[in-house]
Amino acid sequence: MENVRAAHPELEVFYRTPAVRLVTENGRVTGVIGRQHDGTHTLFRAAKAVILATGDYTNNPAMVARWCPDIAEFDKKQFGKTGDGHVLAISAGANMEPVGHTKMMHDFDSALMFEEPFLYLNMHGERFTNEYTGFVYMGNLLRDQPSYKGNMLDADHPDGSKGWYCTVYDSSYMEWDKDSFVDGPVPPFVMEKFIPGAVENPQGVFKNLIDLHRCDTLEELAAELDLPCDAMLASVARYNQLCQQGCDTDFGKPAKYLHPILKPPFWGARKHIRVSAEVSGIRTNENAQALDAAGKPVKGLYCAGNLGGPFFGGSDYPFHQTGLSLGRCYTFGMIAAKHALGML
Ligand SMILES: Cc1cc2nc3c(=O)[nH]c(=O)nc-3n(C[C@H](O)[C@H](O)[C@H](O)COP(=O)(O)OP(=O)(O)OC[C@H]3O[C@@H](n4cnc5c(N)ncnc54)[C@H](O)[C@@H]3O)c2cc1C
């Protein structure tokens, strides 16, 4: 922000002044009222238009229940995302995207090789999916798997949350055929920094999020991952049997991804899928103008960033295109400003 102000000294920024109401005159949004930190209110008159870019609503349980109940039982990575802009825009006549809101959920932090189709176990130690289904869909699959009380629970889930599972594989993985991987194997010396306590002052990781384990026996691994030992051993034995027969008659994973878990030391990562963002919002057109229920622009009102929609069109954020979320936030913020200024 300081860079922006240096380039545009005329720009005035009001911190700690949340927008609490839009002003509408003769069917046009003409201003916004902000609440100052001392409790007084300030009216900001819009010379051209009001552009809202207040982010998502993941920390507003009522809005989550109404618009994206899929994420209700998962921990959220952010806080203070209360959907203010959605409420303001709706109060001025704008219309929300229909249900089927898109969620961004992931855990890239506990360990690398999050996309590889190793054996996946829920926190009861049971296999629950064809592991080749893909990381992007884990949020959907885990909605129906047991909750778990681990680290980094958010304030709404003190007794446990959804989103937990473990990936398990053995030490033969570096010898597997290249086709056995989606992205490729990462050698043990790189993986080690994801094992809590294994590397002094590990670089490039979040120390509170790494959760990879390497043990000489499966019993020890079960204890480190906090999985019921008997259940995990039974799941591994069944999986090894499927690998031996070369056909996954339980879940249908392609044979090229079937590798028995036999060679110690054994590896296991405990994954914690949390909600990064909710990326659906107020219906907008190609100029980022907010639309009413009839599809007509609400005069004087733009919605950009995660507040604007529709863009993704499905229930899961597509990870295949990196930076898509941020990219569209920047792009439609710029489009909104240019259109409001009559430059488009
Ligand atoms: C851990 C994590 C990793 C991510 N990784 C990626 C990635 O690799 N690539 C990618 O593209 N995206 C990624 N995202 C998503 C991306 O960061 C968000 O989608 C994007 O930042 C949303 O931008 P936004 O401007 O819409 O909202 P926000 O960044 O949430 O900004 C909204 C702003 O509005 C303010 N505000 C809220 N209410 C009011 C009010 N009433 N009045 C005034 N101001 C208000 C808020 O304080 C906030 O400053 C990630 C998100 C997380 C959490």
The ligand as an ORCA input file, in Angstrom:
! r2SCAN-3c Opt
* xyz 0 1
  C      -3.038    -20.093      2.648
  C      -3.592    -19.549      1.359
  C      -2.935    -19.826      0.179
  C      -3.428    -19.334     -1.014
  N      -2.723    -19.600     -2.159
  C      -3.137    -19.059     -3.314
  C      -2.385    -19.261     -4.510
  O      -1.324    -19.903     -4.487
  N      -2.841    -18.724     -5.659
  C      -3.978    -17.983     -5.717
  O      -4.334    -17.506     -6.783
  N      -4.720    -17.784     -4.607
  C      -4.325    -18.287     -3.405
  N      -5.063    -18.085     -2.269
  C      -6.346    -17.352     -2.374
  C      -6.168    -15.855     -2.512
  O      -5.218    -15.417     -1.566
  C      -7.503    -15.147     -2.273
  O      -8.505    -15.708     -3.091
  C      -7.388    -13.660     -2.573
  O      -6.356    -13.070     -1.799
  C      -8.680    -12.940     -2.266
  O      -8.512    -11.568     -2.533
  P      -9.672    -10.550     -2.224
  O      -9.115     -9.185     -2.529
  O     -10.950    -10.941     -2.873
  O      -9.956    -10.679     -0.669
  P      -9.022    -10.446      0.583
  O      -7.592    -10.654      0.255
  O      -9.647    -11.265      1.640
  O      -9.161     -8.885      0.906
  C     -10.374     -8.336      1.372
  C     -10.056     -7.096      2.170
  O     -11.275     -6.415      2.484
  C     -11.232     -6.002      3.841
  N     -12.620     -5.863      4.342
  C     -13.494     -6.829      4.711
  N     -14.655     -6.308      5.111
  C     -14.540     -4.977      4.966
  C     -15.410     -3.867      5.213
  N     -16.651     -4.017      5.694
  N     -14.943     -2.607      4.958
  C     -13.672     -2.406      4.475
  N     -12.812     -3.405      4.222
  C     -13.238     -4.676      4.466
  C     -10.461     -7.113      4.547
  O      -9.937     -6.612      5.764
  C      -9.380     -7.422      3.516
  O      -8.273     -6.557      3.681
  C      -4.607    -18.547     -1.042
  C      -5.273    -18.265      0.163
  C      -4.760    -18.767      1.352
  C      -5.478    -18.436      2.645
*
